[in-house]
Amino acid sequence: MAVIAVTGKGGTGKTVISALLIDHFSTDRKVLAVDADPDSNLPEAVGIKDYSTLGEIRELFQQNRDSMGTISKEQWLEGKIYGEAVNESKHFDLIVMGKPEGEGCYCFVNNLLRSVLRKLMKNYDVVVVDCEAGLEQFSRKTVENADYILIVTDTSKKGLATAKRIIDSTEELKLNFKNIYLVGNKVNSNGEGNAIKQFAEKEGIIFLGNIPYSEKILELDFRGEPITKLLEDTELNNHFREIFKGIGGINDH
């Protein structure tokens, strides 16, 4: 089992990359997709419209915690989580963190996600986690024991600055990833991609490649269609798969 955590500055395309990774690995592996960003966008990106979230289950729990009868709170939560929050599709399963509607912090939902992942991850070949920007999930230990971190950046100074902070944070938090990868996204064909490659070389992390800016992504998003429809374009499909081949260990399956 391998866990890939996808992170980077907000707006760089983490969810797009996560969706394409899920499609890439689910062709011949059992995949668990995790949307760990409270502002959930991964379900739509992979073509799932009807889904339940851990945030919704938290709300139900708050409403019913004093009227559960003989069933324990733990049994009630477990039944709801594994009966409703694990959204099954033909090629992969999906867990969505979501966010509570009521007041308060995300601690309860974070703890739910951490507990669910501990129990479920061993049942899958690959787990792809679409994280919040930065390393919040790791500092809160929401996502534990990730094998690989994949940082997504664009060509902006802010994107690379966030990538640098993430790399530094992995050392400060003593997170022992097998590898840290960098992907450039929304890269124009004017040489900007070289800066991303040079940044990776300077930081001593693995550069997987650059993904060109694509109007098709904007069109799919505008129409509410899954990002994975990009793969109907043979040239783009081949390009993405060539990039993802660089993720060592998993592709040796």
ABEGO torsion letter per residue (X at the ends): XBBBBBBEBBGAGAAAAAAAAAAAAAAABBBBBBBABABBAAAAAAGBABBBBAAAAAAAAAAAAAAAEABBAAAAAAAAAAAAABBBBAABBBBBAEBBABBEBAAAAAAAAAAAAAAAAAABABBBBBBBBEAAAAAAGABBGBABBBBBBBABAAAAAAAAAAAAAAAAAGBBBABBBBBBBGBBBAGAAAAAAAAAAAAGBBBAEBBBBBAAAAAAAAAGBBAAAAAABAAAAAAAAAAAAABBGAAAX
